Amino acid sequence: MAAIDTQPALSNGLLARLKAKLAGGSHEASVTQRLAGTIFIIRVLSAALAYFSQVLLARWMGGSDYGVYVYVWTWVLLLGSMMDFGISSSAQKIIPEYRTRGEHALLRGFLSGSRWMTFAVSSTVSVLLAGLVKLLSPRLGAGEIVPLYIGCATLPAFVVANTQDGIARSHDWMRLGLMPQFLVRQALIIGLTASMFALGFHLGATAAMLASAAAVWIAMIGQLLMLNRRLAGHIQPGPKAYDVGVWLSISLPILMVEGFYLLLSYTDVLVLQQFRSSEEVGIYFAVVKTLALVSFIHYAMSATTAHRFAEYNALGDRERLSAYVAHAIKWTFWPSLAATILLLALGKPLLWLFGPKFVVGYDIMFVAAIGLVVRAAVGPVERLLNMLGHQYVCALAYGLSFVLNVLLCVALVPRFGGHGAAAATSISLAFETVLLFAIVRQRLGLHVLAFGKRG
């Protein structure tokens, strides 16, 4: 009987030691795990909604219309994520520094001025892009023109939502930052498209883009009202100062990093669209969506840690920063590896949900997964470099990786299709990982790898 009674205690002791080892034993680590867990849950729920919506759209729209929708929506994601000048990311550096230095007028100015600035610029650029669509319309497919116009109208709301996300995350308001974009928006897309389908409307690329545009605007306005109310209770009213030059000097290099990363992320889909059929683009996109869970883990840690990197650096606490970086890398890589194994094991039934023909993309999953796992091995080090003032060299690493990805995509996609696109992206991600590891080792003297001896 005594032997039996010791088993729960032994198991609990092992679990406690394992938890303590992973947590790193610090309050910051505990908070980070909790916030990263919140972000990850939101992204997983979002992925489930997005996956469900993509399955429905693929079945309701048919291969050709779905391929056009994916193509246009990819442009919205790419351009919308770049048109905020990098403010959504630099907010996690600017806001903690203003708070640490007690510069409340500049803080108040940034919280309002950053959103007005990104809205004004994105609206102007959207009008110019609509003019470009008009100019290129003779060369575009007949079914692409109207969806592209709708995509242009979506961009201002998308950009402001990104900016508000960065502001909310800088205050550790993760649910306010992420839920409107990743849960509310996806739920609205499903609800609106399902309503169109139920009412008997033809659910083509144009109708799907209309639903998506409406969802983006509604979610952004709701987030705007909630964020303003939260800020009003958190920050005392007073005069505002606008140091736009400083904002841009910090944000533009980060924009280069984010821009190259996004280009690296979407080049495969965009090049595939040029050389292969819309049906093949849809299959490849389904594969990417299926593997999205892995990248969500990296995103969760990046979103949680960036402003703390900036805070510890501003305080000059090198030991605390180093320990926190090691914790972030560890909690990025091992969960990413586990998620990859699980998704590869369940890949065929997950792809079948899109339709029986999508199962042919299962082999592509293994090729695409390599790059994601390799990239996770160094954790959110790009955020570390950005927050510590090494934006330019980080941008150079991403730029070189993007150029390599374009060259490999152009060389491999015409012959190998989706397999070539996945191989090009994985090779580029591995190259980027090596560069980032070397840069952090040289500039900061840190060993940023999930395994191996730390110097």
C-alpha positions, 0 to 999 in steps of 0.5 A, spaced: 500 500 500 505 504 501 508 503 494 502 505 491 501 511 495 508 514 493 506 514 485 502 520 485 507 524 489 513 521 485 509 523 479 507 530 482 514 531 484 517 530 477 512 534 473 513 540 478 521 539 477 520 539 469 515 545 470 520 549 474 526 548 469 522 550 463 519 556 467 526 559 469 523 560 476 522 568 475 516 572 475 517 575 468 518 568 465 511 566 469 508 572 466 510 571 459 508 564 459 501 566 461 501 572 456 504 567 451 499 562 452 493 567 452 496 569 445 497 562 443 490 560 445 487 566 441 491 564 435 489 557 435 482 559 436 483 563 430 486 558 426 480 553 427 475 559 425 480 561 419 481 553 417 473 552 418 472 559 413 477 556 408 474 550 408 467 553 407 469 557 402 473 552 398 467 548 397 462 553 396 466 557 391 470 552 387 477 551 385 478 557 380 474 563 384 477 560 391 484 561 388 482 568 386 480 570 393 486 567 396 491 571 391 487 578 393 487 576 400 494 575 400 495 581 397 491 585 403 495 581 408 502 583 405 500 590 404 496 591 410 502 589 414 507 593 411 503 600 410 503 602 418 511 604 417 512 598 422 509 602 428 505 596 430 512 593 432 516 599 434 510 601 439 513 595 443 519 599 443 517 606 444 511 606 449 516 602 454 521 607 453 516 613 454 514 610 460 520 608 463 523 615 462 516 619 464 515 622 458 507 622 458 506 628 453 510 624 448 506 618 450 499 621 449 501 624 443 504 617 440 498 613 442 493 618 438 498 620 433 500 614 431 493 611 429 491 618 425 498 617 421 497 610 419 490 611 417 491 617 413 497 614 409 494 608 408 488 611 405 492 615 400 496 609 398 489 605 397 487 610 392 493 610 388 493 602 388 486 602 386 488 607 380 494 602 379 489 596 378 485 601 373 491 602 369 493 594 369 486 592 368 487 590 361 492 585 363 488 582 369 483 577 369 476 579 368 474 575 375 480 579 379 479 586 378 473 587 382 476 583 388 482 587 387 478 594 388 475 591 394 482 589 397 484 596 396 478 599 400 480 594 406 487 596 407 486 602 411 482 599 416 487 593 416 492 598 417 489 601 423 487 595 426 495 592 426 497 599 429 492 598 435 494 591 436 501 594 437 499 599 442 495 594 446 500 589 446 505 594 449 500 594 455 500 587 456 492 587 453 493 581 449 486 579 448 484 587 446 490 587 441 488 580 438 481 578 439 478 583 434 483 581 428 483 574 429 477 572 432 472 577 431 474 578 424 474 571 422 467 569 425 464 575 421 467 572 415 464 566 416 457 569 418 457 574 412 459 568 407 454 563 410 449 568 410 450 570 402 450 562 401 444 561 405 440 566 401 442 563 394 447 569 392 453 566 388 459 566 392 464 568 388 471 571 389 467 578 389 462 576 394 467 573 399 472 579 398 466 584 400 464 579 406 472 580 408 472 587 407 466 588 412 469 584 417 475 588 417 472 594 418 467 592 423 472 589 427 477 595 427 472 600 429 470 595 435 477 595 437 478 602 436 472 604 441 474 599 446 482 601 446 480 608 447 476 607 453 481 602 456 487 608 455 482 613 458 482 609 464 490 608 464 493 614 462 492 621 465 489 626 460 494 632 459 498 635 453 500 631 447 507 632 444 508 629 437 515 626 435 514 624 429 521 624 426 523 619 432 517 615 431 519 614 424 527 613 425 525 607 430 519 604 425 522 605 418 528 600 420 523 595 423 518 596 417 524 593 413 525 587 417 517 586 417 517 587 410 522 583 408 519 577 413 512 578 410 515 578 403 519 572 405 512 569 407 508 570 401 513 570 395 511 562 395 504 564 394 505 570 389 510 566 385 506 560 384 500 564 382 504 566 376 506 560 374 501 555 376 493 554 376 489 557 381 487 550 383 494 549 385 494 555 389 488 553 393 491 547 394 498 550 396 494 555 401 491 549 404 497 546 406 500 553 409 494 554 413 494 547 416 501 548 418 500 555 421 499 552 428 507 552 428 508 559 426 503 561 431 507 559 437 513 563 434 508 569 434 505 568 441 512 569 444 514 574 439 508 578 441 509 577 448 517 578 449 518 584 445 516 590 449 520 586 455 526 586 451 526 594 450 524 595 457 530 591 460 535 594 455 532 601 457 534 599 465 541 596 463 539 589 466 543 585 462 543 579 466 535 579 466 535 580 459 539 574 457 535 570 462 529 572 459 531 571 451 533 564 453 527 563 456 523 565 450 527 561 445 526 555 449 518 556 449 518 557 442 522 551 439 520 545 443 512 547 443 513 548 435 517 541 434 511 538 438 506 541 434 509 540 427 510 532 429 502 532 431 500 536 424 504 532 420 501 526 423 494 528 422 496 532 415 491 528 410 485 528 414 486 535 415 487 537 408 481 532 406 476 537 410 478 542 404 476 537 399 478 530 397 483 533 391 486 537 397 490 531 399 495 531 394 498 537 397 500 532 403 507 531 401 508 538 401 507 539 408 513 535 410 517 540 405 514 546 408 515 544 415 522 543 415 523 551 415 518 552 420 522 548 425 529 550 423 526 558 424 523 556 431 530 554 434 532 561 435 526 564 437 524 571 437 531 574 436 529 578 430 524 582 435 530 582 440 535 585 435 529 590 433 528 592 440 535 593 442 537 598 436 540 593 431 534 594 426 538 595 420 543 589 420 536 585 422 533 588 415 539 586 411 539 579 414 531 578 412 533 582 405 538 577 403 533 571 405 528 574 401 532 575 395 534 568 396 527 566 396 525 569 390 531 566 386 529 559 388 521 560 387 523 563 380 527 557 379 523 551 382 516 553 382 515 552 374 518 545 374 516 543 381 510 547 383 508 547 390 513 542 392 518 547 389 515 553 393 515 549 399 523 547 398 524 555 396 521 557 403 524 552 407 531 553 404 530 561 405 528 560 412 534 556 414 539 561 411 535 566 415 536 563 421 543 562 420 544 569 419 540 571 425 544 566 430 551 569 427 548 576 428 546 576 435 552 572 437 557 577 434 553 583 436 550 581 443 554 575 445 548 571 446 547 564 444 540 564 441 539 557 440 534 552 443 540 547 445 547 547 446 552 550 450 550 557 452 556 562 452 
